[in-house]
Amino acid sequence: MSRNDWLVVLALVIGAFLFRVVGVGAPALNGDEADLYDSVLDVTVRGISPWERWGGILPPLSAWIVSAFVSVFGHAESGIRMYGAVFGGLSVFAVYFLARVHYGRAVAVGAGAIAAVMPLLVLSNRDAHPDNVLVFFSLASICLFEYAYKYQTNSKWFEYAGGLSAGLAVISKHNSWMILSIYWGFRAISALFSGRKAVIRSIVSALRGATAGVAVLLFSYEFSMTNVVYVGYGILYWVFNQSMGTAVPWYYGLSVLFDGLSPLVLVGFPVATIILLMKRDRNSALHLTLCFVFLFVVMLQGRKFPRHFLLGLPFAAIIVSSGVYALKPYVDKRVPAVILLCLVASAAGWSVYKIESYDQYVVWRNVGPYLLSEVDKDATIFVDGVEYWTLKYYTQSKRRIVSKLDPALLTMGDIAIVHALNKTSPFVIGSPLQNDLTLYSPSYAARYSWNDEFYDFVEKNGQLLKTFPYDNQGNKIHVYRIISEGQIQRSPDEKRVLDLVSQKICNAWQSNATAEHALRILLPENIQAQLTKKCTRGCVSTCEFF
């Protein structure tokens, strides 16, 4: 690339970074962000491997990277999220580079500008989540392999670098396998239609990339068979969870694309797609395949949140830009630039609108200090699992917090956090563009009814201490102190079984240090808390901690 190209790239990357970093610390951390930060403490303070912490469900690269960033920028919200803004800017560079290789400078500038302001990409990069790293390394891998495919001089080094990037993508998040499989599936099919020489070339390219990628994986596994087992379990869990998790209807994806692309870009997207289909060239076919096959697979998943659509959107930016410039032979030469300018401006405006709507998500930043200053330090705090890690962050891990909301676990003086949510309207839950899920999925809204028995018990047997506004939709958070333990109704058979289990656990807990250590490993944290509080006084009724 020429000097002017590098200046354009630098302007796009800096602009994208500033768009993502300004005011990034305004919203409170959501549950996923706080969970990621707690894994950072595992790495930096507790000496626990991310593989062990997550059991392979989430690979470790993001925890390692965030650890480096917070050591420089601090442990506040802005420091935790800073890496997202940096990798978001780098992803814009990757979009530019890929479009430059395939279509030239004009299309690359348009694609980079759209990616720099596309709402879902912007909002996700302002959120501390592994997808920020995943998108960059996945794009970088494809860019490098495509550069080697087009320019064969010293191609092997670009192929090794592409494999290195693919390996880093794999250890950032498991759905990297999806986009990489789609890419190499396209390479294999296109090679079969291009003759024996193309097939051999693709095989050699894949082997070089695989060599570098496997080296990255082995290094990240720390040459431990335990970590390899974690990886296998994590991939199986990912496949099962995405297929059988919280059911969200397929058409919810249309809402994600409406907000994620911005309305005007969404209108231009199918038009550009039709234009590229008419071109019938390899590069257009590649981008259409990467974008639409990926989005189609995500649409079919039972569990899909906005972040799951991210990997398809950079290719959508390239499709839109190349489609607009394909009109150049038929219109005034200034028309494509004007169209792209309008698309970029509308996407930027939509991003700003969405950013401002999330700035109001500060409730846990207020709840945490209140619990630290006004609540007895020995009280157990019960909160929905979605906010367990968030509350742990805002109480600085100085309070005992339990995420299993079972009325039988409550004792006098415990604190219960009750969500008073309006389930018929959108409500902010922190994760970008996820707040309208309740409008599209009754089963997702029902998730917030799982705790109704617990909340009813708390309201009957608790004293309301304070109410915090959740958002501007009338949703609230209530803080209760339990002042009466009430009665939990159980059948005689259930009572006998639980009494027997309770007695055996209590006896083991009190018998010796080895048994207690084993139970601490096997039992959930909330049961441990009750055993610590009660079994040291002698065995008690099962219903007091089951």
C-alpha positions in Angstrom: 0.0 0.0 0.0 1.1 3.6 -0.7 1.8 6.3 1.8 -1.6 7.8 1.0 -3.3 4.4 1.7 -1.6 4.3 5.1 -2.8 7.8 5.9 -6.3 6.9 5.1 -6.1 3.7 7.1 -4.7 5.6 10.1 -7.5 8.1 9.9 -10.1 5.3 9.8 -8.6 3.4 12.7 -8.2 6.5 14.9 -11.7 7.7 14.1 -13.1 4.2 14.9 -11.1 4.1 18.2 -12.3 7.5 19.3 -15.9 6.6 18.4 -15.6 3.6 20.7 -13.6 5.0 23.6 -15.2 8.4 24.3 -17.5 7.9 27.4 -16.8 4.1 27.4 -16.9 4.1 31.2 -20.3 5.6 31.6 -22.5 2.4 31.9 -22.0 0.0 34.8 -20.5 -3.4 34.0 -23.0 -6.0 33.0 -22.8 -9.6 34.1 -20.6 -10.9 31.2 -18.2 -8.1 31.6 -17.9 -8.6 35.4 -17.4 -12.3 34.8 -14.6 -11.6 32.4 -13.0 -9.2 34.9 -13.2 -11.8 37.7 -11.3 -14.1 35.4 -8.6 -11.4 35.1 -8.3 -11.5 38.9 -7.8 -15.3 38.6 -4.9 -14.6 36.3 -3.3 -11.7 38.0 -4.1 -12.3 41.7 -5.3 -15.8 42.4 -2.9 -17.7 40.0 -5.8 -19.7 38.5 -5.7 -20.5 34.8 -8.8 -19.3 32.7 -9.0 -22.9 31.3 -9.6 -24.1 34.9 -12.0 -21.3 35.8 -14.3 -21.7 32.8 -13.8 -25.4 32.3 -13.1 -24.8 28.6 -16.5 -23.1 28.0 -14.7 -19.9 27.2 -11.1 -19.9 25.9 -8.5 -17.8 27.8 -7.2 -15.2 25.3 -9.5 -12.4 26.3 -8.7 -12.8 30.0 -5.0 -12.7 29.2 -5.4 -9.5 27.1 -7.6 -7.7 29.5 -5.1 -8.5 32.3 -2.5 -6.6 30.3 -4.9 -3.7 29.7 -6.0 -3.2 33.3 -2.4 -3.3 34.4 -2.0 -0.1 32.3 -5.4 1.6 32.4 -6.6 0.5 35.8 -9.5 -1.6 37.1 -12.3 0.8 36.6 -15.0 0.3 33.9 -13.0 2.3 31.3 -9.8 0.3 31.9 -11.7 -3.0 31.6 -13.3 -2.0 28.3 -10.3 -0.2 26.8 -9.2 -3.4 24.9 -12.5 -3.5 23.1 -12.0 0.0 21.6 -8.4 -0.9 20.6 -9.4 -4.2 18.9 -12.4 -2.5 17.3 -10.1 0.0 15.6 -7.8 -2.9 14.5 -10.8 -4.7 13.1 -11.6 -1.6 10.9 -8.1 -1.9 9.6 -8.7 -5.6 8.8 -11.9 -4.7 6.9 -10.0 -2.0 4.9 -7.2 -4.4 4.1 -9.5 -7.2 2.9 -11.6 -4.9 0.8 -8.4 -3.3 -0.6 -7.1 -6.7 -1.7 -10.3 -7.6 -3.5 -11.8 -4.4 -4.8 -9.3 -1.5 -4.5 -8.9 1.6 -2.5 -12.3 3.3 -3.1 -14.3 0.3 -1.9 -11.9 -0.2 1.0 -12.4 3.3 2.3 -16.2 2.9 2.1 -16.2 -0.5 3.8 -13.8 0.7 6.5 -15.9 3.8 7.2 -19.1 1.8 7.5 -17.4 -0.7 9.8 -16.1 2.2 11.9 -19.6 3.4 12.7 -21.8 0.3 12.3 -23.9 0.3 15.5 -23.5 -3.4 16.6 -19.8 -3.3 16.0 -19.4 0.0 17.9 -21.6 -1.0 20.9 -19.9 -4.4 21.1 -16.5 -2.8 21.1 -17.6 -0.6 24.0 -18.4 -3.7 25.9 -15.8 -6.0 27.5 -16.4 -9.3 25.8 -14.3 -11.9 24.0 -16.1 -11.2 20.7 -13.9 -8.0 20.3 -10.8 -10.2 20.1 -12.6 -12.9 18.1 -13.7 -10.5 15.3 -10.2 -9.0 14.8 -8.2 -12.3 14.7 -10.8 -14.0 12.5 -10.7 -11.1 10.0 -6.9 -10.9 10.2 -6.7 -14.6 9.3 -8.9 -14.4 6.3 -7.1 -11.2 5.2 -3.7 -12.8 5.3 -4.8 -15.9 3.5 -6.5 -13.9 0.8 -3.5 -11.7 0.3 -1.3 -14.8 -0.1 -3.9 -16.2 -2.6 -3.8 -13.0 -4.7 -0.1 -12.1 -4.4 2.0 -15.3 -4.5 5.3 -13.6 -3.8 6.5 -14.8 -0.3 2.9 -16.2 0.2 4.1 -18.8 2.7 4.8 -16.2 5.3 1.4 -14.7 5.0 -0.1 -18.2 5.2 1.8 -18.9 8.4 0.7 -15.5 9.8 -2.9 -16.4 8.7 -2.7 -19.7 10.6 -1.3 -17.8 13.6 -4.3 -15.4 13.6 -6.7 -18.4 13.2 -5.2 -20.0 16.2 -5.6 -16.8 18.2 -9.2 -16.6 17.1 -9.8 -20.1 18.2 -8.5 -19.4 21.7 -10.6 -16.3 21.9 -14.0 -17.9 21.4 -15.4 -21.2 20.1 -17.6 -19.8 17.4 -14.4 -18.8 15.5 -14.7 -22.4 14.2 -17.9 -21.3 12.3 -16.4 -18.5 10.3 -13.1 -20.3 9.6 -15.0 -23.4 8.5 -17.1 -21.4 6.1 -14.0 -19.7 4.7 -12.1 -22.9 4.1 -15.2 -24.7 2.8 -15.4 -21.9 0.2 -11.7 -22.3 -0.6 -12.1 -26.0 -1.0 -15.1 -25.8 -3.3 -13.7 -23.0 -5.4 -10.4 -24.9 -5.8 -12.3 -28.0 -7.0 -13.8 -26.0 -9.8 -10.5 -24.4 -10.7 -8.4 -27.4 -11.5 -5.7 -29.6 -9.9 -3.2 -26.8 -9.5 -5.7 -24.7 -7.5 -6.5 -27.8 -5.3 -2.8 -28.4 -4.5 -2.2 -24.8 -3.8 -5.2 -24.6 -1.4 -4.0 -27.8 0.4 -0.5 -26.4 0.8 -1.9 -23.1 2.1 -4.1 -24.9 4.6 -1.3 -27.1 5.9 1.0 -24.1 6.4 -1.8 -22.3 8.3 -2.7 -25.3 10.3 1.0 -25.7 11.4 1.1 -22.2 12.8 -2.4 -22.5 14.3 -1.7 -25.8 16.1 1.4 -24.3 17.5 -0.7 -21.5 19.0 -3.2 -23.9 20.4 -0.5 -26.1 22.0 1.2 -23.1 23.6 -2.2 -21.9 24.9 -3.0 -25.3 26.4 0.2 -25.0 28.4 1.0 -28.5 27.2 -1.5 -29.9 29.7 -3.8 -32.8 28.9 -6.2 -31.4 31.5 -6.6 -28.2 29.4 -7.1 -30.3 26.3 -10.0 -32.1 28.0 -11.3 -28.7 29.0 -11.2 -27.6 25.3 -13.1 -30.7 24.1 -15.8 -30.2 26.8 -16.0 -26.5 26.0 -16.6 -27.1 22.3 -19.3 -29.7 23.0 -20.9 -27.4 25.6 -20.9 -24.6 23.1 -22.6 -26.7 20.4 -25.2 -28.0 22.8 -25.9 -24.6 24.5 -26.3 -22.7 21.2 -28.6 -25.4 19.8 -30.6 -26.2 22.9 -30.3 -23.0 25.0 -32.9 -20.2 25.6 -35.2 -20.4 22.6 -35.3 -17.1 20.7 -37.4 -17.1 17.5 -35.5 -16.8 14.2 -37.1 -13.5 13.3 -35.4 -11.8 16.3 -32.3 -11.7 14.1 -34.1 -9.2 11.8 -34.4 -6.9 14.8 -30.7 -7.3 15.5 -29.8 -6.5 11.9 -32.2 -3.5 11.9 -30.3 -2.0 14.9 -27.0 -3.6 14.3 -26.5 -2.3 10.7 -28.7 0.8 11.2 -32.0 1.2 9.3 -30.6 2.9 6.2 -27.7 0.5 5.8 -30.1 -2.4 6.2 -32.1 -1.0 3.2 -29.0 -0.8 1.1 -27.7 -4.2 2.1 -30.1 -6.4 0.0 -29.7 -4.0 -3.0 -25.9 -4.4 -2.8 -26.3 -8.1 -2.4 -28.3 -8.4 -5.7 -25.7 -6.3 -7.5 -22.9 -8.5 -6.3 -24.8 -11.6 -7.3 -25.1 -10.3 -10.8 -21.3 -9.8 -11.0 -20.6 -13.5 -10.5 -16.9 -13.1 -9.6 -14.9 -15.1 -6.9 -14.4 -12.2 -4.5 -18.1 -11.2 -4.4 -19.0 -14.9 -4.0 -16.6 -15.2 -1.1 -18.0 -12.2 0.8 -21.6 -13.2 0.2 -20.8 -16.7 1.4 -19.0 -15.6 4.6 -21.8 -13.1 5.4 -25.0 -15.0 4.6 -24.0 -18.5 5.5 -22.8 -17.3 8.9 -25.9 -15.2 9.6 -28.1 -18.1 8.4 -26.5 -20.5 10.9 -26.9 -18.0 13.7 -30.5 -17.5 12.8 -31.1 -21.3 13.1 -29.6 -21.4 16.6 -31.9 -21.7 19.5 -29.8 -19.4 21.6 -28.8 -16.2 19.8 -27.9 -12.8 21.2 -26.8 -9.8 19.2 -23.1 -10.5 19.8 -23.5 -13.8 18.0 -24.2 -11.9 14.8 -21.0 -9.9 15.0 -18.7 -12.0 12.7 -21.0 -11.5 9.7 -21.2 -7.7 9.9 -17.7 -6.8 8.6 -18.4 -8.7 5.4 -21.8 -6.9 5.2 -19.8 -3.6 5.3 -17.7 -4.8 2.3 -20.8 -6.0 0.4 -22.5 -2.6 0.8 -19.5 -0.6 -0.2 -18.6 -2.8 -3.2 -22.3 -2.8 -4.3 -22.4 1.0 -4.2 -19.2 1.3 -6.3 -20.5 -1.2 -8.8 -22.9 1.5 -9.9 -20.1 3.8 -10.9 -20.2 3.0 -14.7 -23.9 3.9 -14.8 -24.0 7.1 -12.8 -22.1 10.3 -12.2 -18.7 9.4 -10.6 -19.6 11.4 -7.4 -22.9 9.5 -6.8 -21.3 6.4 -5.1 -19.3 8.6 -2.7 -22.4 10.6 -1.8 -24.4 7.4 -1.2 -21.7 6.1 1.1 -21.5 9.4 2.9 -25.2 9.2 3.7 -24.9 5.6 4.8 -22.0 6.3 7.1 -23.7 9.4 8.6 -26.9 7.5 9.3 -25.1 4.6 10.9 -23.0 7.0 13.0 -26.2 8.8 14.2 -27.9 5.5 15.0 -24.8 4.4 17.0 -24.8 7.6 19.0 -28.5 7.2 19.7 -27.9 3.6 21.0 -24.8 4.6 23.0 -26.8 7.3 24.9 -29.6 4.8 25.7 -27.0 2.5 27.5 -25.5 5.3 29.5 -28.5 5.0 31.9 -27.4 1.5 32.9 -25.8 2.5 36.2 -28.0 0.8 38.8 -25.4 -1.7 40.1 -22.9 1.0 40.5 -25.4 2.5 43.1 -26.5 -0.8 44.6 -22.9 -2.0 45.4 -21.7 0.9 47.6 -25.1 0.9 49.4 -24.6 -2.7 50.4 -21.1 -2.0 51.5 -22.0 0.9 53.7 -25.5 0.0 55.0 -25.7 -3.8 55.2 -24.1 -6.0 57.9 -20.9 -7.5 56.6 -21.9 -11.0 57.8 -25.2 -11.0 55.9 -25.5 -13.2 52.8 -26.7 -11.3 49.7 -29.0 -13.2 47.3 -29.2 -11.9 43.7 -30.2 -13.3 40.3 -27.4 -15.2 38.6 -27.3 -12.6 35.7 -26.1 -10.0 38.1 -24.0 -12.2 40.4 -20.6 -11.1 38.9 -21.7 -7.5 38.5 -22.6 -7.2 42.2 -19.4 -9.0 43.2 -17.5 -6.3 41.3 -19.3 -3.4 42.8 -19.0 -4.8 46.3 -15.3 -5.4 45.7 -15.8 -9.1 46.7 -16.2 -8.0 50.3 -19.6 -9.6 50.7 -20.9 -13.1 50.6 -23.1 -13.3 47.5 -25.3 -16.2 46.5 -26.9 -16.6 43.0 -29.2 -19.5 43.7 -32.5 -18.0 44.6 -34.1 -20.6 46.8 -36.3 -19.4 49.7 -35.1 -22.4 51.8 -31.6 -20.9 51.9 -32.7 -17.6 53.4 -32.1 -16.9 57.1 -32.8 -13.9 59.4 -30.7 -10.9 58.4 -29.9 -12.0 54.9 -30.3 -9.5 52.0 -32.4 -10.3 48.9 -32.3 -8.3 45.7 -35.6 -8.3 43.9 -36.1 -7.3 40.3 -39.4 -5.3 39.8 -39.3 -5.5 36.0 -42.0 -4.5 33.5 -41.8 -7.6 31.2 -44.1 -6.1 28.5 -41.6 -3.4 27.6 -37.9 -3.4 26.7 -35.5 -3.1 29.7 -31.8 -2.5 29.8 -29.8 -5.6 30.9 -26.4 -4.2 29.8 -25.5 -6.4 26.8 -25.6 -4.3 23.6 -28.9 -4.4 21.6 -30.2 -7.3 23.9 -32.8 -5.1 25.7 -35.7 -5.8 23.3 -35.6 -9.6 23.6 -38.7 -9.6 25.8 -40.7 -8.2 22.9 -39.8 -11.1 20.6 -39.5 -14.1 22.8 -42.0 -15.2 25.5 -39.7 -17.9 26.5 -36.9 -15.4 27.1 -39.3 -13.1 29.1 -40.3 -16.1 31.1 -36.7 -16.5 32.3 -37.4 -13.5 34.5 -40.4 -15.3 36.0 -38.3 -18.2 37.2 -37.7 -16.4 40.5 -41.3 -15.5 41.3 -41.5 -18.0 44.2 -38.4 -16.5 45.7 -39.5 -12.9 45.2 -42.9 -13.6 46.7 -41.3 -15.2 49.7 -39.0 -12.2 50.2 -41.8 -9.7 49.9 -43.8 -11.5 52.5 -40.9 -12.1 55.0 -38.6 -9.2 54.3 -38.3 -5.5 55.1 -37.9 -3.2 52.1 -34.7 -1.2 52.7 -34.2 0.8 49.5 -35.4 1.0 45.9 -33.1 1.8 43.0 -34.4 2.9 39.5 -33.2 0.3 36.8 -33.9 2.4 33.7 -36.4 5.0 32.4 -39.0 2.3 31.6 -40.2 2.1 35.2 -38.2 -0.9 36.1 -36.7 -1.0 39.6 -34.4 -3.0 41.9 -35.6 -3.5 45.5 -33.3 -4.4 48.4 -34.9 -6.4 51.2 -33.7 -7.6 54.6 -35.2 -10.9 55.7 -36.9 -10.5 59.1 -38.9 -13.8 59.2 -37.8 -17.1 57.9 -41.4 -18.3 57.1 -42.3 -21.8 56.3 -41.3 -23.8 53.2 -43.8 -26.4 52.3 -42.4 -29.8 51.2 -44.0 -33.2 50.8 -43.2 -35.9 53.4 -41.2 -38.0 50.9 -39.1 -34.9 49.8 -38.6 -34.0 53.5 -37.3 -37.5 54.4 -34.9 -37.6 51.4 -33.5 -34.1 52.1 -33.2 -34.8 55.8 -31.1 -37.9 55.1 -28.9 -36.0 52.6 -28.6 -33.1 55.0 -27.5 -35.3 57.9 -24.8 -37.0 55.8 -23.4 -33.7 54.5 -23.4 -32.2 57.9 -21.6 -35.2 59.4 -19.0 -35.2 56.7 -18.6 -31.4 57.0 -17.9 -31.8 60.7 -15.9 -35.0 60.7 -12.5 -33.9 59.4 -10.7 -31.3 57.3 -10.3 -33.6 54.3 -14.0 -34.2 54.0 -14.7 -30.5 54.4 -12.2 -29.7 51.7 -13.8 -32.2 49.3 -17.2 -30.8 50.0 -16.0 -27.3 49.3 -14.9 -28.5 45.8 -18.1 -30.4 45.1 -20.8 -28.2 46.6 -22.0 -24.9 45.2 -21.0 -21.7 47.0 -24.5 -21.0 48.3 -24.7 -24.4 50.1 -21.2 -24.0 51.5 -22.3 -20.7 53.0 -25.2 -22.3 54.8 -23.1 -25.2 56.0 -20.4 -22.8 57.3 -23.0 -20.8 59.2 -25.1 -23.7 60.6 -23.4 -27.0 60.7 -20.7 -25.7 62.9 -23.4 -25.2 65.5 -24.6 -28.8 65.1 -26.7 -30.4 62.4 -29.9 -28.7 61.6 -33.1 -29.4 59.6 -32.5 -29.9 55.9 -35.0 -27.2 55.0 -32.9 -24.6 56.6 -30.2 -24.9 53.9 -31.8 -27.0 51.0 
